[in-house]
Amino acid sequence: MELVAVAPSAMKRGYTEPDIRHAARHPLFTHPPDDEGMVMVVGATAAGQLLEVGVIRAVDGFVAVHAMPARQKFLRAPRTRR
């Protein structure tokens, strides 16, 4: 997923903009939007650390607003609804 921006809130845990962009561009899993419309993407930094990156749709593209080490609940493929 190509990001148009990385919000300061996504970097508050010390991850850099390049780390967050790399993880978003190389997703292992993409989870459906939550009630607020945030999509959770799990991907790796260039160094291989798995991050969960919360992404929202903005007028001109996608913006990362959250990033932290990937939690267990996001380390599996999302369930599909039947």
Buried (B, 14 or more C-beta within 10 A) or exposed (E): BEBEBBBEEBBEEEBEBEBBBBBBEBBBBBBEEEEEEBBBBBBBBEEEEBBBBBBBEEEEEBBBBBBBEBEEEBEEEEEEEE
